[in-house]
Amino acid sequence: NQFWNSIMFNKEVVGTANATAGGWGNLGGGLTQTLMPLAYRFWNSGVGLGLGASWRAAMFLPVAMYLILIPFIFFGTQDTAEGEFDVAVLGKSKRADVMTYVRCCMDYRVFLMIFQYSAC
C-alpha cells in the first residue's frame, strides 16, 4: 500500500493516504476476527461438522472471496492514475522475470520477512 500510495498521491497528502490505507487494513483484520468464528459456527452448529472439519470448512470462506474478487481486480483496475505502471520510472528498462523473483526469494532476509509476516 505504501508504494502504491506514494505513486498515486501528492507528497503533501501521502501520509494521510498511507494512514487511511493502514486503518482500512486494521479494519479488515478486525472484521476477519469476527467473521471467521461465525463461519466456523455455521459449519459446526448449523451443518453439524466436528471441530476440526468445521475450521477447515470455514477456511474456504476467504478462498471463495478471493476467487470472486480476482477477476474484478485483474480486469477492472489499473496500476496508477495514468494507467499501467512504467518500470522506467524506477530506472529499469524491463519488467522483472520469474527468475528475478526466485533469486529474491532465495535471499535469507526475504525468507525471514515472509516468515515473520506469516506469523501475524
PyMOL commands that place a pseudoatom at each C-alpha (Angstrom):
pseudoatom trace, name=CA, resn=ASN, resi=1, chain=A, elem=C, hetatm=0, pos=[0.000, 0.000, 0.000]
pseudoatom trace, name=CA, resn=GLN, resi=2, chain=A, elem=C, hetatm=0, pos=[2.725, 2.487, 0.820]
pseudoatom trace, name=CA, resn=PHE, resi=3, chain=A, elem=C, hetatm=0, pos=[4.416, 2.012, -2.541]
pseudoatom trace, name=CA, resn=TRP, resi=4, chain=A, elem=C, hetatm=0, pos=[1.124, 2.400, -4.395]
pseudoatom trace, name=CA, resn=ASN, resi=5, chain=A, elem=C, hetatm=0, pos=[0.082, 5.399, -2.279]
pseudoatom trace, name=CA, resn=SER, resi=6, chain=A, elem=C, hetatm=0, pos=[3.454, 7.071, -2.806]
pseudoatom trace, name=CA, resn=ILE, resi=7, chain=A, elem=C, hetatm=0, pos=[2.940, 6.837, -6.562]
pseudoatom trace, name=CA, resn=MET, resi=8, chain=A, elem=C, hetatm=0, pos=[-0.735, 7.833, -6.583]
pseudoatom trace, name=CA, resn=PHE, resi=9, chain=A, elem=C, hetatm=0, pos=[-0.804, 10.741, -4.129]
pseudoatom trace, name=CA, resn=ASN, resi=10, chain=A, elem=C, hetatm=0, pos=[0.933, 14.092, -3.868]
pseudoatom trace, name=CA, resn=LYS, resi=11, chain=A, elem=C, hetatm=0, pos=[3.731, 14.307, -1.287]
pseudoatom trace, name=CA, resn=GLU, resi=12, chain=A, elem=C, hetatm=0, pos=[1.622, 16.736, 0.743]
pseudoatom trace, name=CA, resn=VAL, resi=13, chain=A, elem=C, hetatm=0, pos=[-1.166, 14.180, 1.337]
pseudoatom trace, name=CA, resn=VAL, resi=14, chain=A, elem=C, hetatm=0, pos=[0.656, 10.848, 1.000]
pseudoatom trace, name=CA, resn=GLY, resi=15, chain=A, elem=C, hetatm=0, pos=[0.957, 10.489, 4.786]
pseudoatom trace, name=CA, resn=THR, resi=16, chain=A, elem=C, hetatm=0, pos=[-2.803, 10.807, 5.181]
pseudoatom trace, name=CA, resn=ALA, resi=17, chain=A, elem=C, hetatm=0, pos=[-3.342, 8.322, 2.365]
pseudoatom trace, name=CA, resn=ASN, resi=18, chain=A, elem=C, hetatm=0, pos=[-0.960, 5.812, 3.987]
pseudoatom trace, name=CA, resn=ALA, resi=19, chain=A, elem=C, hetatm=0, pos=[-2.646, 6.246, 7.368]
pseudoatom trace, name=CA, resn=THR, resi=20, chain=A, elem=C, hetatm=0, pos=[-6.072, 5.740, 5.822]
pseudoatom trace, name=CA, resn=ALA, resi=21, chain=A, elem=C, hetatm=0, pos=[-4.918, 2.598, 3.995]
pseudoatom trace, name=CA, resn=GLY, resi=22, chain=A, elem=C, hetatm=0, pos=[-3.407, 1.276, 7.229]
pseudoatom trace, name=CA, resn=GLY, resi=23, chain=A, elem=C, hetatm=0, pos=[-6.667, 1.957, 9.045]
pseudoatom trace, name=CA, resn=TRP, resi=24, chain=A, elem=C, hetatm=0, pos=[-8.626, 0.031, 6.415]
pseudoatom trace, name=CA, resn=GLY, resi=25, chain=A, elem=C, hetatm=0, pos=[-6.145, -2.823, 6.842]
pseudoatom trace, name=CA, resn=ASN, resi=26, chain=A, elem=C, hetatm=0, pos=[-6.762, -2.841, 10.597]
pseudoatom trace, name=CA, resn=LEU, resi=27, chain=A, elem=C, hetatm=0, pos=[-10.491, -2.809, 9.968]
pseudoatom trace, name=CA, resn=GLY, resi=28, chain=A, elem=C, hetatm=0, pos=[-10.124, -5.826, 7.699]
pseudoatom trace, name=CA, resn=GLY, resi=29, chain=A, elem=C, hetatm=0, pos=[-8.208, -7.680, 10.404]
pseudoatom trace, name=CA, resn=GLY, resi=30, chain=A, elem=C, hetatm=0, pos=[-10.923, -6.916, 12.949]
pseudoatom trace, name=CA, resn=LEU, resi=31, chain=A, elem=C, hetatm=0, pos=[-13.636, -7.973, 10.553]
pseudoatom trace, name=CA, resn=THR, resi=32, chain=A, elem=C, hetatm=0, pos=[-11.783, -11.235, 9.935]
pseudoatom trace, name=CA, resn=GLN, resi=33, chain=A, elem=C, hetatm=0, pos=[-11.653, -11.863, 13.683]
pseudoatom trace, name=CA, resn=THR, resi=34, chain=A, elem=C, hetatm=0, pos=[-15.454, -11.514, 13.694]
pseudoatom trace, name=CA, resn=LEU, resi=35, chain=A, elem=C, hetatm=0, pos=[-16.404, -13.379, 10.522]
pseudoatom trace, name=CA, resn=MET, resi=36, chain=A, elem=C, hetatm=0, pos=[-14.205, -16.469, 10.774]
pseudoatom trace, name=CA, resn=PRO, resi=37, chain=A, elem=C, hetatm=0, pos=[-15.715, -17.669, 14.092]
pseudoatom trace, name=CA, resn=LEU, resi=38, chain=A, elem=C, hetatm=0, pos=[-19.167, -17.082, 12.591]
pseudoatom trace, name=CA, resn=ALA, resi=39, chain=A, elem=C, hetatm=0, pos=[-18.218, -19.201, 9.583]
pseudoatom trace, name=CA, resn=TYR, resi=40, chain=A, elem=C, hetatm=0, pos=[-16.958, -21.871, 11.988]
pseudoatom trace, name=CA, resn=ARG, resi=41, chain=A, elem=C, hetatm=0, pos=[-20.192, -21.723, 13.972]
pseudoatom trace, name=CA, resn=PHE, resi=42, chain=A, elem=C, hetatm=0, pos=[-22.211, -22.149, 10.770]
pseudoatom trace, name=CA, resn=TRP, resi=43, chain=A, elem=C, hetatm=0, pos=[-20.355, -25.339, 9.868]
pseudoatom trace, name=CA, resn=ASN, resi=44, chain=A, elem=C, hetatm=0, pos=[-20.240, -26.659, 13.446]
pseudoatom trace, name=CA, resn=SER, resi=45, chain=A, elem=C, hetatm=0, pos=[-23.714, -25.831, 14.771]
pseudoatom trace, name=CA, resn=GLY, resi=46, chain=A, elem=C, hetatm=0, pos=[-25.661, -25.383, 11.559]
pseudoatom trace, name=CA, resn=VAL, resi=47, chain=A, elem=C, hetatm=0, pos=[-24.316, -28.253, 9.472]
pseudoatom trace, name=CA, resn=GLY, resi=48, chain=A, elem=C, hetatm=0, pos=[-23.091, -30.479, 12.317]
pseudoatom trace, name=CA, resn=LEU, resi=49, chain=A, elem=C, hetatm=0, pos=[-19.441, -30.950, 11.357]
pseudoatom trace, name=CA, resn=GLY, resi=50, chain=A, elem=C, hetatm=0, pos=[-16.876, -31.703, 14.058]
pseudoatom trace, name=CA, resn=LEU, resi=51, chain=A, elem=C, hetatm=0, pos=[-14.398, -29.185, 15.463]
pseudoatom trace, name=CA, resn=GLY, resi=52, chain=A, elem=C, hetatm=0, pos=[-11.538, -29.835, 13.020]
pseudoatom trace, name=CA, resn=ALA, resi=53, chain=A, elem=C, hetatm=0, pos=[-13.754, -30.223, 9.975]
pseudoatom trace, name=CA, resn=SER, resi=54, chain=A, elem=C, hetatm=0, pos=[-15.643, -27.028, 10.822]
pseudoatom trace, name=CA, resn=TRP, resi=55, chain=A, elem=C, hetatm=0, pos=[-12.456, -24.945, 10.971]
pseudoatom trace, name=CA, resn=ARG, resi=56, chain=A, elem=C, hetatm=0, pos=[-11.226, -26.464, 7.733]
pseudoatom trace, name=CA, resn=ALA, resi=57, chain=A, elem=C, hetatm=0, pos=[-14.548, -25.739, 6.036]
pseudoatom trace, name=CA, resn=ALA, resi=58, chain=A, elem=C, hetatm=0, pos=[-14.507, -22.170, 7.396]
pseudoatom trace, name=CA, resn=MET, resi=59, chain=A, elem=C, hetatm=0, pos=[-11.158, -21.611, 5.662]
pseudoatom trace, name=CA, resn=PHE, resi=60, chain=A, elem=C, hetatm=0, pos=[-12.940, -21.858, 2.313]
pseudoatom trace, name=CA, resn=LEU, resi=61, chain=A, elem=C, hetatm=0, pos=[-14.705, -18.529, 3.008]
pseudoatom trace, name=CA, resn=PRO, resi=62, chain=A, elem=C, hetatm=0, pos=[-11.602, -16.391, 2.294]
pseudoatom trace, name=CA, resn=VAL, resi=63, chain=A, elem=C, hetatm=0, pos=[-10.774, -18.615, -0.691]
pseudoatom trace, name=CA, resn=ALA, resi=64, chain=A, elem=C, hetatm=0, pos=[-14.251, -18.069, -2.140]
pseudoatom trace, name=CA, resn=MET, resi=65, chain=A, elem=C, hetatm=0, pos=[-13.998, -14.307, -1.538]
pseudoatom trace, name=CA, resn=TYR, resi=66, chain=A, elem=C, hetatm=0, pos=[-10.623, -14.157, -3.303]
pseudoatom trace, name=CA, resn=LEU, resi=67, chain=A, elem=C, hetatm=0, pos=[-11.894, -16.178, -6.250]
pseudoatom trace, name=CA, resn=ILE, resi=68, chain=A, elem=C, hetatm=0, pos=[-14.778, -13.746, -6.641]
pseudoatom trace, name=CA, resn=LEU, resi=69, chain=A, elem=C, hetatm=0, pos=[-12.519, -10.686, -6.388]
pseudoatom trace, name=CA, resn=ILE, resi=70, chain=A, elem=C, hetatm=0, pos=[-9.629, -11.856, -8.598]
pseudoatom trace, name=CA, resn=PRO, resi=71, chain=A, elem=C, hetatm=0, pos=[-11.309, -11.175, -11.978]
pseudoatom trace, name=CA, resn=PHE, resi=72, chain=A, elem=C, hetatm=0, pos=[-12.529, -7.766, -10.813]
pseudoatom trace, name=CA, resn=ILE, resi=73, chain=A, elem=C, hetatm=0, pos=[-9.090, -6.735, -9.568]
pseudoatom trace, name=CA, resn=PHE, resi=74, chain=A, elem=C, hetatm=0, pos=[-7.289, -8.068, -12.641]
pseudoatom trace, name=CA, resn=PHE, resi=75, chain=A, elem=C, hetatm=0, pos=[-9.630, -6.678, -15.290]
pseudoatom trace, name=CA, resn=GLY, resi=76, chain=A, elem=C, hetatm=0, pos=[-11.220, -3.708, -13.513]
pseudoatom trace, name=CA, resn=THR, resi=77, chain=A, elem=C, hetatm=0, pos=[-8.275, -1.837, -12.011]
pseudoatom trace, name=CA, resn=GLN, resi=78, chain=A, elem=C, hetatm=0, pos=[-5.137, -0.108, -13.175]
pseudoatom trace, name=CA, resn=ASP, resi=79, chain=A, elem=C, hetatm=0, pos=[-1.742, 0.361, -11.564]
pseudoatom trace, name=CA, resn=THR, resi=80, chain=A, elem=C, hetatm=0, pos=[-1.653, 4.157, -11.410]
pseudoatom trace, name=CA, resn=ALA, resi=81, chain=A, elem=C, hetatm=0, pos=[-3.864, 7.121, -12.205]
pseudoatom trace, name=CA, resn=GLU, resi=82, chain=A, elem=C, hetatm=0, pos=[-2.191, 7.347, -15.634]
pseudoatom trace, name=CA, resn=GLY, resi=83, chain=A, elem=C, hetatm=0, pos=[-2.609, 3.636, -16.420]
pseudoatom trace, name=CA, resn=GLU, resi=84, chain=A, elem=C, hetatm=0, pos=[-0.189, 0.744, -16.162]
pseudoatom trace, name=CA, resn=PHE, resi=85, chain=A, elem=C, hetatm=0, pos=[2.948, 1.242, -14.058]
pseudoatom trace, name=CA, resn=ASP, resi=86, chain=A, elem=C, hetatm=0, pos=[6.010, 2.014, -16.160]
pseudoatom trace, name=CA, resn=VAL, resi=87, chain=A, elem=C, hetatm=0, pos=[9.189, 0.411, -14.782]
pseudoatom trace, name=CA, resn=ALA, resi=88, chain=A, elem=C, hetatm=0, pos=[11.222, 3.171, -16.461]
pseudoatom trace, name=CA, resn=VAL, resi=89, chain=A, elem=C, hetatm=0, pos=[10.184, 5.424, -13.561]
pseudoatom trace, name=CA, resn=LEU, resi=90, chain=A, elem=C, hetatm=0, pos=[12.438, 3.269, -11.375]
pseudoatom trace, name=CA, resn=GLY, resi=91, chain=A, elem=C, hetatm=0, pos=[15.310, 3.495, -13.856]
pseudoatom trace, name=CA, resn=LYS, resi=92, chain=A, elem=C, hetatm=0, pos=[14.748, -0.007, -15.221]
pseudoatom trace, name=CA, resn=SER, resi=93, chain=A, elem=C, hetatm=0, pos=[14.474, -0.976, -18.850]
pseudoatom trace, name=CA, resn=LYS, resi=94, chain=A, elem=C, hetatm=0, pos=[12.340, -4.114, -18.495]
pseudoatom trace, name=CA, resn=ARG, resi=95, chain=A, elem=C, hetatm=0, pos=[9.947, -5.847, -16.127]
pseudoatom trace, name=CA, resn=ALA, resi=96, chain=A, elem=C, hetatm=0, pos=[11.225, -8.469, -13.727]
pseudoatom trace, name=CA, resn=ASP, resi=97, chain=A, elem=C, hetatm=0, pos=[11.017, -12.049, -14.957]
pseudoatom trace, name=CA, resn=VAL, resi=98, chain=A, elem=C, hetatm=0, pos=[10.268, -15.169, -12.932]
pseudoatom trace, name=CA, resn=MET, resi=99, chain=A, elem=C, hetatm=0, pos=[13.925, -15.880, -12.172]
pseudoatom trace, name=CA, resn=THR, resi=100, chain=A, elem=C, hetatm=0, pos=[14.284, -12.416, -10.638]
pseudoatom trace, name=CA, resn=TYR, resi=101, chain=A, elem=C, hetatm=0, pos=[11.579, -13.332, -8.137]
pseudoatom trace, name=CA, resn=VAL, resi=102, chain=A, elem=C, hetatm=0, pos=[13.201, -16.708, -7.466]
pseudoatom trace, name=CA, resn=ARG, resi=103, chain=A, elem=C, hetatm=0, pos=[16.561, -15.019, -6.751]
pseudoatom trace, name=CA, resn=CYS, resi=104, chain=A, elem=C, hetatm=0, pos=[14.800, -12.538, -4.494]
pseudoatom trace, name=CA, resn=CYS, resi=105, chain=A, elem=C, hetatm=0, pos=[13.079, -15.294, -2.503]
pseudoatom trace, name=CA, resn=MET, resi=106, chain=A, elem=C, hetatm=0, pos=[16.406, -17.117, -2.053]
pseudoatom trace, name=CA, resn=ASP, resi=107, chain=A, elem=C, hetatm=0, pos=[17.742, -14.178, -0.020]
pseudoatom trace, name=CA, resn=TYR, resi=108, chain=A, elem=C, hetatm=0, pos=[17.578, -15.197, 3.655]
pseudoatom trace, name=CA, resn=ARG, resi=109, chain=A, elem=C, hetatm=0, pos=[16.324, -11.733, 4.676]
pseudoatom trace, name=CA, resn=VAL, resi=110, chain=A, elem=C, hetatm=0, pos=[13.343, -12.018, 2.344]
pseudoatom trace, name=CA, resn=PHE, resi=111, chain=A, elem=C, hetatm=0, pos=[12.636, -15.507, 3.685]
pseudoatom trace, name=CA, resn=LEU, resi=112, chain=A, elem=C, hetatm=0, pos=[12.751, -14.191, 7.265]
pseudoatom trace, name=CA, resn=MET, resi=113, chain=A, elem=C, hetatm=0, pos=[10.428, -11.319, 6.362]
pseudoatom trace, name=CA, resn=ILE, resi=114, chain=A, elem=C, hetatm=0, pos=[7.913, -13.721, 4.766]
pseudoatom trace, name=CA, resn=PHE, resi=115, chain=A, elem=C, hetatm=0, pos=[8.137, -16.000, 7.810]
pseudoatom trace, name=CA, resn=GLN, resi=116, chain=A, elem=C, hetatm=0, pos=[7.584, -13.057, 10.169]
pseudoatom trace, name=CA, resn=TYR, resi=117, chain=A, elem=C, hetatm=0, pos=[4.550, -11.836, 8.234]
pseudoatom trace, name=CA, resn=SER, resi=118, chain=A, elem=C, hetatm=0, pos=[3.071, -15.337, 8.156]
pseudoatom trace, name=CA, resn=ALA, resi=119, chain=A, elem=C, hetatm=0, pos=[3.171, -15.428, 11.959]
pseudoatom trace, name=CA, resn=CYS, resi=120, chain=A, elem=C, hetatm=0, pos=[0.920, -12.373, 12.299]
for i in range(1, 120): cmd.bond("trace and resi %d" % i, "trace and resi %d" % (i + 1))
show_as sticks, trace
zoom trace
